[in-house]
């Protein structure tokens, strides 16, 4: 998932068939809490960098 705060909304397609896409950004502590509350056990969180200023959190988890 992308690392950060808030969300971005994108619209793709055309006027006849628009497609809306919402991308939510996460901080590690909030993501860990959400996954734990949903019944997952988080074993590892890694930070990755894609394009400049494009930061990601890579999560390894298993069902509780």
Rosetta blueprint (number, residue, H / E / L):
1 X L
2 X E
3 X E
4 X L
5 X L
6 X L
7 X E
8 X E
9 X E
10 X E
11 X E
12 X E
13 X E
14 X L
15 X L
16 X L
17 X L
18 X E
19 X E
20 X E
21 X E
22 X E
23 X E
24 X E
25 X L
26 X E
27 X L
28 X H
29 X H
30 X H
31 X H
32 X H
33 X H
34 X H
35 X H
36 X H
37 X H
38 X L
39 X L
40 X E
41 X E
42 X E
43 X E
44 X E
45 X E
46 X E
47 X E
48 X E
49 X E
50 X L
51 X L
52 X L
53 X L
54 X L
55 X E
56 X E
57 X E
58 X E
59 X E
60 X E
61 X E
62 X E
63 X E
64 X L
